[in-house]
């Protein structure tokens, strides 16, 4: 599976809706579930959400701060770390739930994904330099981590189309 197909698979799952089971409820707080549900509803036939609505939910905790000011950047950093923690916890669950072959494939995909995010977010930072390069970079990283978290949830719930996501037989 190419990295491009991995991202396409991640986007395809954003249409079914997050239904947290007991394990996911421990990882996902209500605000995180709302964000992931918003993303998944973007392609819904009835009452679809928009990217703008989802961005508002993702960045709501930092919305009161002036963009690029130190409190804003600190808030974005806290959000990035919060989503990174969620993503890492979900990844651990995914690795525990999928086959060994799937785990190897996912591990192989994550290396290039990290490089892709760094490159993409550096570009975004340059594009946002007039407002705040750092806010642009952090915002980009947050949205990428959120998207990856959505893919992990979809895999754990059996909704992922990604080839790595073959749940192991218990």
CORGIFEN-V536205 format. One line per field, one symbol per residue. ss: DSSP state (H for helix, E for strand, C for the rest). Layout:
ss->???
This chain:
ss->CCHHHHHHHHHHCCCCCCCCCHHHHHHCCHHHHHHHHHHHHHHCCCCCCCHHHHHHHHHHHHCCCCCCCHHHHHHHHHHHHHHHHHHHHHHHHHHHHECHHHHHHHHHHHHHHHHHHHHHHHHHHHHCCCCCHHHHHHHHHHHHHHHHHHHHHHHHCCCCCCCCCCECCC
